[in-house]
Amino acid sequence: MQANQKEDEKMAFTVKQARLFAGKKQQEMADFLEIHVQTYRKLEKNPSIVSVEQAKKISEITGISYDQIFFAN
């Protein structure tokens, strides 16, 4: 049973892990979010400052549900 995880168990990603999983560069993420790349880097380092709108966009571009992305320190 260990090999088969429960269906309701989901992987959790940091913002950076979600970006890397999606094969995106920081500049691509910044462009999609319409922010400067330095601002995006701050979001990766301090994800608790990500707005709800930004979280939805990050989810959209990475293809990962926003409830699977960890937006806290």
Secondary structure, 3 states (H helix, E strand, C coil): CCCCCCCCCCCCEEHHHHHHHCCCCHHHHHHHHCCCHHHHHHHHHCHHHCCHHHHHHHHHHHCCCHHHEECCC
